Amino acid sequence: MPKPRQGKLFDELPRAPRIWRMHVNDAGDGCCQFKCRRCGHDSGWIKWEWPVNENHVGKARRGIPCPNCNSEKTESQ
């Protein structure tokens, strides 16, 4: 006969809503073009400066929030 399962000690913590991001599609000298893989939104060319004291390469790799995908989430809530 199997043992009964132990009850949960802690409730699950609420999570932050997911942020859908656009990632670099093309990059040039001082500008980037981002594209969303979910909805296909294209940002066009955005001026993207590379100052020495901030990690803008990491920000570009991480991506920027997609206005189309994230607006659906806020409208439905």
Secondary structure, 3 states (H helix, E strand, C coil): CCCCCCCCCCCCCCCCCCCCEEEEEEECCCEEEEECCCCCCEEEEEECCCCCCCCHHHHHHHCEECHHHHHHHHHHC
